[in-house]
């Protein structure tokens, strides 16, 4: 595992901490924005990894 991958793992752990903070039923808009950010980050990560391996 290189440093970039471990950096992504740290980001994911941080993201899950934030998710737990924001996970309240009245806070759906914040949760939706947060999930959108995580998904866009994740797709960006997948693109980088696929171009890195290719």
C-alpha positions in Angstrom: 0.0 0.0 0.0 1.5 3.3 -1.0 1.1 6.6 0.8 -1.7 7.8 -1.5 -3.8 4.8 -0.6 -3.2 5.2 3.1 -4.1 8.8 2.7 -7.4 7.8 1.1 -8.1 5.4 4.0 -7.5 8.2 6.5 -9.9 10.4 4.5 -12.5 7.6 4.6 -12.2 7.2 8.4 -12.5 11.0 8.8 -15.6 10.9 6.5 -17.3 8.3 8.6 -16.6 10.3 11.8 -18.3 13.3 10.1 -21.1 11.1 8.9 -21.8 10.0 12.5 -21.8 13.7 13.6 -24.2 14.7 10.9 -26.5 11.7 11.1 -29.6 13.3 12.6 -33.1 12.9 11.1 -33.7 16.7 11.0 -30.4 17.2 9.2 -31.2 15.5 5.9 -30.1 18.3 3.7 -26.6 18.4 5.4 -26.5 14.6 5.1 -27.4 14.7 1.4 -24.7 17.3 0.7 -22.2 15.3 2.7 -23.0 12.0 0.8 -22.7 13.9 -2.5 -19.3 15.1 -1.5 -18.2 11.6 -0.4 -19.5 10.1 -3.6 -17.7 12.6 -5.8 -14.5 12.2 -3.8 -14.8 8.4 -4.2 -15.4 8.5 -7.9 -12.4 10.9 -8.2 -10.3 8.4 -6.2 -11.5 5.5 -8.5 -10.5 7.5 -11.6 -7.1 8.2 -10.2 -6.5 4.6 -9.2 -7.6 3.3 -12.6 -5.4 5.7 -14.5 -2.6 4.9 -12.0 -2.8 1.2 -12.7 -3.4 1.6 -16.4 
